[in-house]
Amino acid sequence: MSFAKKSLGQNFLIDHNIVRKIINLVKVSNKNVLEIGPGKGALTVEILKKKPKSLTLIEKDFDLF
């Protein structure tokens, strides 16, 4: 189990209702998407379901690679 590193300003998204609300705010189908700080991938999974043209993830925490 990994814990949020306050030095990196981490907060892990775990509420699926919030994830759905975020995803429904933007159209990602056939778009190039950049996700900064994907963490444990809760949002990433939902982005992939919307079939983006490409998805680039940038994660600074080596423990989450």
C-alpha angles and dihedrals in degrees: 000000000000122000128213113266108224090198087067093042091243124175116167118224108228105151107099092199090059091047090054092048091052093048092049091055095067137038110235100164110122091355131120106249129197117195116191115201100006090179110180093354104251092137093035093062092053093046090054091052088060091058104235119198088239137350123207120188125199116194122174096187109088090201090065099048 
